[in-house]
Each structure stands twice: as structure tokens, then as C-alpha cells.
Amino acid sequence: MTAPTVVVHGADDPLITVTGGEATAAAVPGAELVVIDGMGHDLPRTLWPRIIDAIAANARRGVINRPSLH
């Protein structure tokens, strides 16, 4: 995979421990891991700004690192 990748994982996830998120990020070259305190295996509305920021920052990495088409 060559696309910029961000792995968002809840620090309090009762189903998949943080090591699962770490392993996922490690399996994708250049992936960024964002572990969010207070988040479990869900996306609580109160944490949406943090999640959106992580996704937007990842999208900017793709624009900055995009090869020229010319």
C-alpha cells in the first residue's frame, strides 16, 4: 500500500487492545497511529473533532506527497 494511512484506535477498546492498532499501523509502511484516550470500540460524538483532525491531517499528507502528473 502506498496511500497515506492513519490508524485510529481507542485506548480503552475492550475488544481489540492497543497492540492490535500498533500491529495494524506497523503492517502498513508509513502509517501513523493515533490512540485516543477515553475511546473504546466506538466513535463517540464528543471525540469526532479529534478523529476528524486525524483524518484531515492524513489527507493533507496525501496531497503534499502526491507525485506530479506532469
C-alpha angles and dihedrals in degrees: 000000000000101000117107107263134197122190112205113197134174115237089213098046107146094193103047119024123223088261087069091057090045091052092048092051091046091053093059115065111240095004119154120222119214114188113192119207114224094024123114127177093318142067106244114201091235089063096046093100091057092046092046090049090053092049093046092049089051091050090052089054088058093051094046094047097040113126116242115260092211 
